[in-house]
Amino acid sequence: MKKIVLLILLIIAIKGNAQFNKGMFSKNPILNLENFQKQRVYFGYYLGFNSFDYKIDYKAVGPDIQTIKTTGFNVGVVGDLRLQEYISLRFEPGLYYSKRNLQYPGFTNEIDAIREVNSTYIHFPLLVKLMGLRAGNVRPYVLGGLSATLNLSSNEKAQDDNLEQKFRVKSWTTNYELGLGIDIFTEYFIFSPSVRGVFGLGDELVRDKDPNSPWTSNIESIKNRAILVNFTFH
């Protein structure tokens, strides 16, 4: 996942540099969609992928729980509200799918040591987008804000717990998000690759009924961590 993110950043940098040079140093650069972002409101959609992790804090020092990550996918829509020439408010509701395996130490039986965490999220981020100066057909930006996430696979209300091989987390969580990207203006649409980090604000673990549970008793908190790579089209 780290290699993929670095590759995306490299592509953004190369593409941005090429467009920057073309836009800045050609005598008569052709500006695509010159007035598109001057609209009060405009919409788009995104596709992408993610890597979700957990930040786990413990009550007492001991062997750590290992998180085995996989790559999931994202799909959603984008609404941009122009506040000022360089500032917009962005709403990006979307559907995110991810999968993690938690590997607990101290168990000899795999059925007790491994907890498979499949998550289907409906994600509601509200972000502020700060845009730089447009250079030719390229415009860099940074964004940040808050989000709420509904986990449709949380098992929060399930009666079974880890004793019956069911890992439970809360249905709703809140996060803050920080990212960067670049708007590339083509003749017909704006292509916008971006990379963003998502950081959970609160503990989402639902503890087992047994207060001495080997799966949850030593956990102070579990919080989401994620890297998102999105490809947005306006």
N, C-alpha and C positions, 0 to 999 in steps of 0.2 A: 504494500500500500504506500509506504514512504517513497519507494522508487517511482510509482505511478504519479504521486503528487509532485515530486521533483521534476518528472518529465513534463507534466502539465505546465508547471511554472516556467520551465525552460522554453516550451513552445510559446507561451504567452510573451516571454521576454524577447524571443527572436522575432516573433510576428510584430510585436509592438515596436521594436527597434527598426524593423524594415519599413513599417508604415510611418513611423516618426521621421525617418530620413527622407522618405518620399514626400511626406506632407510639409516638412520644414524647408527642404532644400530645392524642391522643384519650383520653377518659376510660376507656374499656374496649376496648382494642385486642384484636382477635381474632387469636390467635397460631396460625398454621398449622404443622402438623408439629412441635409444641413439643418432643417428646422424640426426634425422629428421630436427631439427631446425638449423642444420649446412648448409642446402641448401641455395642457394642465394635467391631463390624465392619459396614460397609455398602458397597454397590457402586453403580456407575452406568456410564454410557458418555458419550462425547463425540464431537462433530463440529466441524470447524473448518477454518481455512485457514492458510497459512504463506507466508513470503517468505524464501528462503534466499540467502545471500550468501557470499562468501569474504573472509577477511582474509589478504592476501598480503604477506609480507615478502620483501625482495630482498637479494641479496648486494652488489650495486653499484647506484648511482643510475642511473636510466634511465627511459624511458617506461613508465608503468604499464599493466598488463593491466586492461582494463575488463570488469566483470561486468555482464551484462544480465540482470536478474532478472524472473521471472514469479511469479504467485500459484499455489501448489499447495494440496492439501487434506490434512486429517488425519482419521483415524477410529480410535477405540480404546475401551478399557474402563478403569474406575477402581475401585480398591479402597482404602478408607480404614480405617485402624486407629486407634482413639481411644486416645491415650496419657494425656491429661489434658483437663480441660474446655476448654482453649483451644489444645491442641496435638494434631495427628494426623499419622500417617505415611501417605503416599499413594504408591501404585504405579500408574502410568499407561501400561501397554504399548499401543503403537499402530502403525498403518501410516501413513507419511507419503510423499507423492509431491511432488517438486519438479523444476523445470527451470531451468537457468542456461546462458547462453552466455558463453563467455570470448572476448573480442576482443583478439588479440595485435597490438601495433604492429609496424611495419617490414615487413609483408608486402604485396605488391601483389595476390597471388592470394587470393581469398576462401576457397578450400578449405584454405589454410594458416593464414589469419588467424583463422578462427572454429572454436572447439571447443564442440560442443553437449554439455552435461553433464546427462543425465537421471538422476535419483536416486530409487530406491525404498527407503525406510528402514523397518526395523523398530526402533522406538525404545523403550528401557527406562529411563524416569526413576524414580528413587526420591527423593521430595521430603518435606520437612517443611512442614506447613501450620500457620501461626500465625494464629489467629482472634481477631478483636476482639469486643467486647461486642455482643450481639444487640440491635438497636433495632427493635422491632416485628417485621416480617417480612424484615428485612435484616441481613446480617452480613458485614462486610468481612473480607478476609484477605490475607496475603502468604505466599508460598511460595518455597522454594529448595532446591537439592540437586544431586545428580550424576546423570548418565545415561550409558548406553552405547548406541551406535547401530550396527546392522548394515546396510551398504549393499549391497543385492542387485544393484545395477548398477555396482559399483565397477570392474570390469575388472582387478582387481589381478593375477590370474593369467594374463591375456592375454599372448601372445607379441608381438603387434603393439603399437607405441607411437605417438607423435604423427607419426612419419614416415609411418605408414599411417593417419593421421587418427583414432587412438584415444587418448583422454585417460584416464589411469588414476589411481585413488586407492585408498587402503587400505580393506579391507572393514569393519574395526572401528575406531571412534573413541570417545573419551570427551569429556564436556562438563560444564560446570556451568550451572545454570539459575536464573533469578530472575524472579519475576512477582508479579502482584497480581490480585485479583478480588473478586467479591461474590456471596454466597449470597442468593438471593431465594426465600423460602419461599412457594410457592403452596399451594392447598388439597390438591393431590394429589402434588406432587413439588417438589424443589428445583432451580431453574434457576440455573446458575452460569457467567456469562460471565467470561473471564479473558484477560489479555495476559501473555505471557512471552517473555523473551529466552533464547536458547541460544548458548553460547560454547564453541567447541572448545578443548580443552586441548593437543592434540598435532598435529604435522605429519602430514597425511594424503596428501601427494603421493607417487606412485610415479614415480620419475624415468625418463627415457628411457635406452635402452642407450648412446646416444652421450653422453659426458660434456660435449660442447660443444653439445648440443641447443639450438636457439633457443627451444624451448618450456619447458624445465625447468632449464637450466644456471644461470640467474641467480636462481632462486627459492630463498630460504632456507627458507620454510615456507608452507603453505596450511592455513588453519584455517576450519572452518565458523562461520558466524554466521547466526542466524535469528530472526525474530519469529514467534511462534505466537499465534493468536487461537482459543481453544477455547470451545465452548458445551457445558457439562456438565449432564447430567440424572441426578439420584439418585432 
